[in-house]
Amino acid sequence: MTEEKINKMILNACREDAFKFEKFINEDKSIIYSGKKGQWSYLVELLIITIKSLYPSKKEVKVSINYDRFIKELNLWKYYRHGNNKSLINLLTKDNESIYWQEDDESIFVRILAIVISNKKYENIKKEVIKNILFTTGNIKNLLEGIILSKVLFILINKDNVEYKEILKYLKEEIIHMSQRDFLDNNKDYFRFELNTYPRKFSLDFEREKIKLLNILNGIKGKEFTNLIHTLEILKNKSCNENSSFFVNVIKGIYLEEEFKYDIKDEKFIKVLCKYLIKLRKGRVNPESLEVNEYKLPDIFTFKEGEEFNHTLLNRAIIIKKTTYKNYLISYVKTKTGIYRFAKFKNTL
């Protein structure tokens, strides 16, 4: 049952994402469309990157993010991404403290999915979720909502037929017992900037946002924490009429009587990743098989059409087409897992 849930959650969210992406692709001028039907957005790309960066412990059944791999994957991703995320681009280029503290990072609600699924103990999940969120954003709303939604995922994956009231009870306990002093003591090393650079009083904002979350759990809705609000609607009514986010579509996947049908590119690869997550969860992946002694990361744009090359993150690859679009140089790269469209401003060559 657990494996079935995981497959439904991930496949539904990926299909819904590709369906939505095709609808708004022509409205977002910052995106260069790959031209392949069923193309997903950067959110699915971040899910894949997070899964590829998971690393099982050698000492216990626990899975964490390998941040050396994660940042290298992100540096490659910026050239093939389908969408924009200020927090991620800030991490890779500017490292601006204002963006870090205040910008919403939608990708955290995708990344926590891989962390929760691959682990069985909530203590390990919570620690890694906090660390991973703070790696890209210090936004308190994102942070607290990410923690609570990881708890929701943990409950749904590990419990069958759990009552809505019971879920609310677990979530309220999580928030009530969350001390901002303990939080800072335990996680201060994970922030990218010193707390004294936060634009207001961090401790006051932390407590203020906790109260807002408790209000939502007590039935008082607002305009913030929409992922949580729509998730609760699904858990209570087993349906949600809103134009759902990636995370909410993950939850919807569990309860759909008929699966959402939409052909996405490389769906077989997504199914392979689902199986891989389950293997990680069961402790069946040898950590040594994932170790990289030396990263080989050649500049993809230097290769000519028809050239093959080895790349640690892409494995064996070949340039199948090179072209230009406006101010971009574009290379289409075929790998074992699919075709990537890499784009780069000409003036950065």
Helices and strands as residue ranges (DSSP letters): H 2-24, G 25-27, H 42-52, E 54-56, E 63-65, H 67-80, H 86-89, I 90-94, H 97-102, H 108-118, H 122-136, H 140-158, H 164-176, H 180-187, G 188-190, G 195-197, H 202-217, H 226-237, H 246-255, H 267-281, G 287-290, G 300-302, E 308-311, E 315-325, E 328-335, E 338-345, G 346-348
